[in-house]
Structures are given as structure tokens and as C-alpha cells.
Amino acid sequence: MGRVEGKVALISGGARGLGAAIALRLVEEGAKVVIGDLLEKDGNELAAASGGAITFTPLDVTDPAQWEAAVGVAASRYGRLDVLVNSAGIATFGPIDEYTIEAWDTIIRINLSGAFYGIKAAIPELKKSGNASIVNISSIAGLQGLEAAPGYNASKFGMRGLTKNAALDLARYGIRSNSVHPGTIRTPMTEKFVLPQSHVALHRLGEAIEIANLVLFLASDESTFSTGSEFVADGGETAGLAHYDD
């Protein structure tokens, strides 16, 4: 207990799924958390169940003004901001010759520009921390190509590059920046897909708590010499093909 005691975190996409799991894990280890999301019902329910450790604020990550407001909520409610987790994101699919310009613009705006806006808005408060951490939730799609996912691939590779730039530009202020690259995780976003895992070394889907534990490490002072790096939790998917029967 207490691995992030006294820290305050802001998590986009925090109302359910992976973002909610991260929020709950940080609270378990002593943090106060602001979750920003468009899912107001889910977000308010999660906050209400936390006993004051979680505050919900509406957040459209494509709107810089809403990011500024969300950072303001953390500063006014809890007095500081030490951790930013960019978890909000969408996935849309289609071969590149059929993928629409509208789909491209939407996914880049949410997955990549949304993270940039969040970092920009959070920097002034993170500077005050003196020992702050940015955690960007990318994907193994930020490490390797995926068929029929041009927008998702581009946005997740882009987040990986953005992470490295932030690490270089913000280290002088005591702000670290790392990216997390999950494989396929069991969340509401993935439950509608049939996702056989026979090609993955561990032969299963990941669980949200497994990613939340990795984010906890990066949010804590246990990772103070890690910045600009990729942290992969994919069951061995990017290690190579694993062929064996169910």
C-alpha cells in the first residue's frame, strides 16, 4: 500500500474499461484521481463509489479548453497534479483503400491530438510537482503494423513519438514521459470482437489489472530513471508467432 501516496493523477478515458482499472489501482495505492470522459453516468458512478478519492469531470479530449478545465479540477480539488495518463482512445478498422477520410481525421483527433492537448494543458501543474509522470497508453499497434488499421496504427505510432519528444523536452522540469503498449486486453472496447490468441505466447487475452499495475509502476517513484521508453505488456505477441493448439 501507499506506492503513490499523496500523488494526484488525471486520467482521460477513465470512466470505464482500462482507464477505470487504472484509476482504481492508483487509488488503492494512495493517489487521488480525476477521471475525464464523455461517459458521464459511468464516471459519476465510479467517483461516487470511491469515497472522495476519485472526481469525475466531463472531458472531450479533442477540445483543448476542456483539457484546461480538467487540469483545473485536479488543481482546485486536490491542490496539485503529479501524474497524467492519456488513456482515451478509439479503434476503427478497414483496409487503407476503403478507410474513409472522416474515419482517419476522427481517430487522429482523438487518439493523437487528444494526447497532445492533454500534455500541453497539464505541463504547468506537472512542473510544480517536480517529480511528475506522463503515461501514454499506446498499443502494440505503435510497435508493428496491423492489417486493416491505418488510422489506429498511425495514431499509436504517433503517440509513441510524442512520448519521446515529451521526455526530451520536459526532463528539465522533473517530468518523465513513457508509453505503455498493451496487446489485446479484455475491455468493453474489445468484447464485441472474436479474438483468438493462439498466436500469442501466453495464449490468452490480457486483463485490465495487468496494464493498471504497469501504469502504477510508471506513476510511482519506483520508475524515476525511466523516461522516453516503451513498456510492453502483450503476452509475448510482439516476440514472434507462437503456434500451439488450444
C-alpha positions in Angstrom: 0.0 0.0 0.0 1.0 3.6 -0.5 3.1 3.4 -3.6 1.6 6.7 -4.9 0.6 8.1 -1.6 0.0 11.9 -1.8 0.1 12.0 -5.6 -2.8 13.3 -7.8 -3.5 11.8 -11.2 -5.6 12.9 -14.2 -6.8 10.1 -16.4 -8.5 10.6 -19.7 -11.0 7.9 -20.7 -11.2 7.0 -17.1 -14.9 6.2 -16.7 -14.8 2.6 -17.7 -12.6 -0.2 -19.1 -8.8 0.2 -18.9 -8.9 3.8 -17.7 -11.2 2.9 -14.8 -9.0 0.0 -13.8 -6.0 2.4 -13.8 -7.9 4.9 -11.6 -8.9 2.2 -9.1 -5.4 0.8 -8.9 -3.9 4.2 -8.2 -6.5 4.9 -5.5 -5.7 1.6 -3.9 -2.1 2.8 -3.6 -2.9 6.1 -2.1 -3.5 8.5 -5.0 -6.3 11.0 -5.6 -7.6 10.8 -9.1 -9.6 12.9 -11.5 -11.1 10.9 -14.4 -12.2 12.7 -17.5 -14.6 11.2 -20.0 -17.6 11.7 -22.2 -19.4 8.8 -20.3 -20.9 11.0 -17.5 -23.1 8.3 -15.9 -20.2 5.7 -15.7 -17.8 8.4 -14.5 -20.1 9.7 -11.8 -20.9 6.2 -10.5 -17.2 5.4 -10.3 -16.5 8.6 -8.4 -19.4 8.1 -6.1 -18.2 4.6 -5.1 -14.7 5.9 -4.3 -15.4 7.8 -1.2 -13.9 11.0 -2.5 -10.7 9.6 -3.9 -12.0 9.9 -7.5 -13.5 13.0 -9.0 -15.3 12.9 -12.4 -15.2 15.7 -14.9 -16.6 15.8 -18.4 -13.8 15.7 -20.9 -13.9 15.7 -24.7 -10.2 15.1 -25.4 -10.4 16.8 -28.8 -11.2 20.1 -27.1 -8.2 21.9 -25.6 -10.4 24.1 -23.4 -11.9 21.0 -21.8 -8.4 19.7 -21.0 -7.6 23.1 -19.4 -10.8 22.7 -17.3 -9.9 19.1 -16.3 -6.4 20.1 -15.1 -8.1 22.9 -13.2 -10.4 20.4 -11.4 -7.3 18.4 -10.2 -5.6 21.6 -9.0 -8.6 23.0 -7.2 -9.9 19.8 -5.8 -6.7 18.2 -4.7 -4.2 21.0 -4.8 -1.7 19.6 -7.3 -1.1 17.3 -10.3 1.6 14.7 -10.4 0.5 12.2 -13.0 -1.2 12.4 -16.4 -2.5 9.2 -18.0 -3.6 9.6 -21.6 -5.9 6.5 -21.9 -8.8 7.8 -24.0 -8.9 6.2 -27.5 -10.9 4.5 -30.2 -10.2 1.8 -32.7 -11.7 1.7 -36.2 -10.8 -0.7 -39.0 -10.8 -1.1 -42.7 -8.2 -1.6 -45.5 -6.4 1.6 -46.4 -8.1 1.8 -49.9 -11.5 1.7 -48.2 -10.7 3.6 -45.0 -12.5 7.0 -45.1 -11.0 10.4 -44.7 -13.6 11.0 -42.0 -12.5 7.9 -40.1 -8.9 9.0 -40.4 -9.5 12.5 -39.2 -11.6 11.3 -36.2 -9.1 8.7 -34.9 -6.1 11.0 -35.2 -8.0 13.8 -33.5 -9.0 11.6 -30.5 -6.0 9.2 -30.2 -3.1 11.5 -31.0 -4.2 15.1 -30.9 -6.1 14.4 -27.7 -2.9 13.2 -26.0 -1.0 16.3 -27.2 -3.7 18.6 -25.9 -3.6 16.8 -22.6 0.1 17.1 -22.2 0.0 20.8 -23.2 -2.7 21.5 -20.6 -1.0 19.6 -17.8 2.5 20.9 -18.2 2.1 24.0 -15.9 0.8 21.9 -13.0 3.2 19.0 -13.6 6.1 21.4 -13.4 5.1 22.4 -9.9 5.2 18.7 -8.9 9.0 18.5 -9.5 8.6 14.7 -9.9 5.9 14.1 -12.3 5.0 11.3 -14.7 3.2 11.3 -18.1 1.9 7.8 -19.1 0.6 7.5 -22.7 -1.4 4.4 -23.4 -0.3 3.4 -26.9 -0.6 -0.2 -28.2 1.4 -2.9 -29.9 0.0 -1.2 -32.9 2.5 1.5 -32.1 5.3 -1.0 -32.5 4.2 -3.1 -35.5 1.8 -2.9 -38.4 -1.7 -4.3 -38.2 -3.7 -5.2 -41.2 -6.7 -3.0 -42.0 -5.9 -0.5 -39.3 -4.3 2.5 -40.9 -5.7 5.1 -38.6 -5.1 3.1 -35.5 -1.5 2.3 -36.5 -0.7 5.8 -37.3 -2.2 7.3 -34.1 -0.5 4.8 -31.9 2.9 5.1 -33.6 2.4 8.9 -33.3 1.7 8.6 -29.6 5.0 6.7 -29.2 6.9 9.5 -30.9 5.1 12.2 -28.9 6.1 10.4 -25.8 9.7 10.5 -26.7 9.5 14.2 -27.6 7.9 15.0 -24.2 10.6 13.0 -22.4 13.3 15.1 -24.0 11.6 18.5 -23.7 10.3 18.1 -20.2 13.0 16.2 -18.3 14.5 19.6 -17.3 11.3 20.2 -15.2 11.4 16.8 -13.5 8.6 15.4 -15.7 9.1 11.9 -17.1 7.2 10.5 -20.1 6.7 6.9 -21.1 4.4 4.9 -23.3 2.6 1.6 -22.5 1.9 -0.8 -25.3 -0.8 -3.3 -24.4 -1.7 -6.3 -26.6 -5.3 -7.3 -26.7 -6.9 -6.6 -23.3 -10.3 -7.7 -22.2 -12.3 -4.4 -22.0 -15.7 -3.2 -23.2 -14.0 -1.9 -26.4 -12.8 -5.4 -27.3 -15.6 -7.6 -26.1 -17.5 -7.3 -29.4 -14.7 -8.9 -31.4 -13.8 -12.5 -31.8 -10.1 -12.5 -30.8 -8.4 -15.9 -30.9 -5.0 -15.8 -29.1 -3.3 -18.9 -30.5 -0.5 -16.8 -32.0 0.4 -15.2 -28.6 2.9 -16.9 -26.4 0.8 -16.7 -23.2 -2.2 -17.9 -25.3 -4.8 -15.5 -23.7 -6.2 -12.0 -23.6 -4.7 -9.6 -21.1 -6.6 -8.3 -18.2 -7.1 -4.6 -17.4 -5.5 -5.0 -14.0 -2.3 -6.2 -15.6 -2.0 -2.9 -17.5 -3.1 -0.9 -14.5 -0.2 -2.5 -12.5 2.3 -1.3 -15.1 0.9 2.2 -15.1 1.1 2.2 -11.3 4.8 1.5 -11.6 5.3 4.3 -14.0 3.2 6.7 -11.9 5.2 5.9 -8.8 8.7 6.9 -7.6 9.8 3.3 -8.4 10.4 4.3 -12.0 12.2 7.6 -11.6 15.0 6.7 -14.0 12.7 5.6 -16.8 11.7 8.2 -19.4 11.1 8.1 -23.2 10.7 4.4 -23.1 8.2 1.8 -24.3 6.7 -0.6 -21.8 5.2 -3.6 -23.5 2.5 -5.9 -21.9 1.3 -8.1 -24.7 1.6 -11.7 -23.6 4.5 -12.1 -25.9 2.7 -11.2 -29.1 5.5 -8.9 -30.5 8.1 -11.5 -29.6 7.1 -13.6 -32.6 4.5 -16.2 -33.6 3.7 -18.9 -31.1 2.0 -21.9 -32.7 0.3 -24.4 -30.5 -3.2 -25.8 -30.1 -5.9 -24.9 -27.7 
